[in-house]
Amino acid sequence: RKEVEQDPGPFNVPEGATVAFNCTYSNSASQSFFWYRQDCRKEPKLLMSVYSSGNEDGRFTAQLNRASQYISLLIRDSKLSDSATYLCVLLSGGYQKVTFGIGTKLQVIP
Amino acid sequence: GAVVSQHPSRVICKSGTSVKIECRSLDFQATTMFWYRQFPKQSLMLMATSNEGSKATYEQGVEKDKFLINHASLTLSTLTVTSAHPEDSSFYICSARDRNNSPLHFGNGTRLTVT
């Protein structure tokens, strides 16, 4: 089983739609979780950290479910500018080990 | 916010030459930096973890003698691609963090083309 499983998509959604991505992980000792956004041919940029208590930033909500070992990202009222690849990133091994998901490609359509 | 600067952003070199890429943390000290590469339409692949003052830890399949990593200070790590070949052409990115559980901050990447 891969350390991190993420549906590569693409997810094609109309403007204004709500879309959700999940990322499952196998290492129960994973310590920190993040969602990053990567635009084509650019470096990843931090979108938000993920906590068990949930984290909301405007139209974006991230959640960690330790019992089921997954993190989620919900995007409400999708904008064209949300089109990108969304990466889940985990830190483990005393925060020394970094594990990436393959990334989920989102395409918001007019 | 934490800033990581990577230089150069783009380099074209001839086969057989070596290329050095610098990664600097501008406003924080980074005891750990990470190096990745990304081929077109593929996901980021971790190449190595670099700790200040010690040898880098390479991922399986990454040649340590080809990809030399030096992390001589808390704000600078370098990746040298030695004897570059066309198949080394890729997007190389570094990242760093200032505390153990803080998010990673990425450099803007270096697009290497070997002709």
Boltz contact constraints between the chains, C-beta under 6 A:
constraints:
  - contact:
      token1: [A, 32]
      token2: [B, 101]
      max_distance: 6.0
  - contact:
      token1: [A, 34]
      token2: [B, 103]
      max_distance: 6.0
  - contact:
      token1: [A, 43]
      token2: [B, 93]
      max_distance: 6.0
  - contact:
      token1: [A, 43]
      token2: [B, 106]
      max_distance: 6.0
  - contact:
      token1: [A, 43]
      token2: [B, 108]
      max_distance: 6.0
  - contact:
      token1: [A, 43]
      token2: [B, 109]
      max_distance: 6.0
  - contact:
      token1: [A, 44]
      token2: [B, 106]
      max_distance: 6.0
  - contact:
      token1: [A, 46]
      token2: [B, 103]
      max_distance: 6.0
  - contact:
      token1: [A, 95]
      token2: [B, 100]
      max_distance: 6.0
  - contact:
      token1: [A, 95]
      token2: [B, 101]
      max_distance: 6.0
  - contact:
      token1: [A, 98]
      token2: [B, 34]
      max_distance: 6.0
  - contact:
      token1: [A, 100]
      token2: [B, 44]
      max_distance: 6.0
  - contact:
      token1: [A, 102]
      token2: [B, 43]
      max_distance: 6.0
  - contact:
      token1: [A, 103]
      token2: [B, 43]
      max_distance: 6.0
